């Protein structure tokens, strides 16, 4: 019996293509298998995650680190385009 698997065509830039190609274990390995082997971060960096980490790791931040975080907070703004990060 022949089973047909649904496919979807995607476009990637050359850098992404080369990274996928170099991640293959064998030259014949499909990009689908390469992508399925990839590990993706479960949790994104959020303020809540940072607060939780700071509660669990009560280390004093240096003045330089606090200044860096303050600058990053001031410079942080939502993207005008919802499709950009």
N, C-alpha and C positions, 0 to 999 in steps of 0.2 A: 504494500500500500504506500502511496506517495503522499507525504504531508507537505503542504505549502505554508510557509511562514510569511506573515505580513511584513512588509518592509516600508521604510520611510526614507526619503532622500533628504539629506541635509547639506548645507554649505558650510565649509570651515575655511578660515584663512590659511595661508601656507604654513605659518608657524604652528598652528594647531594640527595641521595635517602631518607635519614632520614629527611633532611630538607623539602623535598616535602611531605613526609608522615606526619610530624608534622604540616604542614601548612593546611592540609585538615580541612574543617569545620565539615565534617561528615566522619565517617569511610568508607562509600560507595562512597565518592566523588572521581571522577577520577583525575589522575594527570594532564590530559589535562585541566580540569576545574581549578585546582590549578594554573597551569602555565598561563592560560588566565586571572586569577584574579590578577596576579602579576603586579607590576608597574615597569617599566624599565626607567632609566634615559634617557631623550630626548637628552641631550647635553653632549658630552664627555668633559673632562677637556682639554682645549687647551690653547696655549699661547695667542691666540686671545681673548678667553673668559676671561682669567686672565687680559689682558690689558683693556678690556671693563669694568670688575669689578673694576679695579683700577681707571679708569677714573670716574666711578660713585661713588666711595667711596674713595675720596682723603685723605687717612690717611697716615701719615708718618710711614714707616716701621722702626723697630728698627735695629740696627747694627747686632744683632744676627739673625734676620729674613733675612736680606740681605745676610749674610754669609751662612745661610742655603740654600737659593735659589741659590747662586753661586756654592756651593758644589753640589747641585742636578743637576745643569746644566752641570758641569764638568763630573759627573758620568753617565749622561744620554747617552745611546748609543742604536742604533737599535738592535733588537734581530737578531742573525745570522740565526735563523729559522723563516720563515715568518708565521708559525702557532703558535708561542709563542708570548705572550704579554710581 
